[in-house]
Amino acid sequence: MLKRILLIAVIFQFSACSELQQVISQLPNTGITNEQIAGGLKEALNNGITNQVTKLSAENGFYNNELTRILLPEELQKVDNTLRSIGLSKLADEGIKVLNRAAEDAVGEAIPIFVDAIKGMTFADAKNILLGENNAATQYLQTATSDTLYQKFNPIIANSFQKVGADQIWTNLITKYNSLPLTNDVNPDLTDYVTGEALKGVYEMVEVEELNIRTKVGSRSSDLLKKVFALQD
């Protein structure tokens, strides 16, 4: 075991693929190639998308998931609390649901962007991910896609607000709040806020799947995943 750990440590220090392959070939009983390592990491990320992210696009995919449910921004929490205190809980609940519904509409746009990022993964990327932190693959995906996803998500969420009536609901909700005595008027940028929260939820679900694959042998659904992630066990 010590020998194996030392060999893996050596692998991490090599940057040239040819040198890295030479060291990998010395690992006992691996029989694993550069292409297999990269393929295993790509498969893991694809599983994260297939098994987790697509769930978010379903009705209530965000709202019914405690990890990803979008709550109100801090400046609107007082709106929610005040409305509930005067018997308008149903209106407050509906306001939260339409925020989550808008995020669900946007998630479908993430899939092709993720696929492109995964296809572009190099062996050097895969090596760093494999021997990195438990969320290294998620971090890679976040770095590679967050800017593009924001640009995709933002207009979709803005349009979704109109489609599901969120703009009307929130106009009504905030108007009621602002008309109450002893309250300060609020007018937050909900489109930007929900876009950020939607992105956060997407990456959280990828991380869930990555952690499962890294820590639970039973979650490695193919021989390739079992072979590749055995290197980091």
Salt bridges, closest charged atoms under 4 A:
ASP80 OD2 - ARG84 NE 2.81
ASP93 OD1 - ARG84 NH2 2.69
GLU104 OE1 - ARG101 NH1 3.35
ASP105 OD2 - LYS163 NZ 3.10
GLU210 OE2 - ARG214 NE 2.91
ASP233 OD1 - ARG220 NH2 2.73
